[in-house]
């Protein structure tokens, strides 16, 4: 167990016969009284995930929010209505 009761270990997926190139999900847990816990666990967890995982998690939350409003999630995709950029003469 590391600092402040935080424990980190790979999940059971590590023992699976998949290639070693496949990412192993990070599993972390923290135990303690709620009033004694601060945000350090959350910060450490997300820093270990990396920027791609953070972006994907944020994008998933955006899609869930818009879906909960009844909006079409496909409307959030990149709009490709512009074909090219040209300088205006003058």
N, C-alpha and C positions, 0 to 999 in steps of 0.2 A: 504494500500500500504506500502511496506517495503522500505528498504534503496534504494537509487538511482533510484527510480521509478520502481522497480521490483515488480510485483504482481504475487502471486502464489495461485492457487485454483484448486480443483479437477474438472474434467470434468463432463458432464451430466451423465456419466456412473454410478456415485455414486447413483443416484436415481433409477437405474434399479433394477429389482427384482432378479438379480443374487446374489449368495451367497457372504457373506462379505469376504470370503477367497480369492475371485478373486481380483487381483490387479487393483486398480483404476489408470488410466493413469494420470500423472502429467502434468498440463498445466500451463505454465508460460509465461508471456509477459512483454516486456519492451518497453517503449516509450521514445523517445528523439531524438535529432539531431545526425546523424551518426557521425559527427566529435567529439561529446562529449561522445560517448559510448566507453567503454573499454571492455576487455575480462572477467570482473568479472561476468557478467550475464552467459556466457558460462560455466565458472568454477563452479558457484553455481548450474546451471542446471544439469550438469553431475555428480557432487558430490551427488546430491539428487537422481539420478537415481540408483546408486549402481553399483557394479562391474559386475554383470551379464548383466545388460542392456548395459553397456559400451562395454563389450566383444561382445555381439550380434550385436551392431551397427557397431563395427569395422569389424566383420566378414562379415556383409552385404556389407560394402564398398569394402572389398577384393573381394567378389564374383562379385559385379557389375563391378569392374575394370577388372577382368579377362574375364568376359562375354563381355565387350566392346572391348577387344582385339580379340574376336572370339574364345577364348579357352573354353574347356569343363570344367564347374565349378565342375563337379563330380570328376575331377582329383585332386582337392584340398583336398579331404577327406583323412582321415588317411589311409595310406597304411598298409595293414596287411599281408605283404609278409613274415614276420619273425614269426615262430611258437613258438620258445623257445630260451632261452639263456642258454648256458652251458659254464662252465669254461674249458679252454684248459689245459689238464694235462701237468705238467712240470714245 
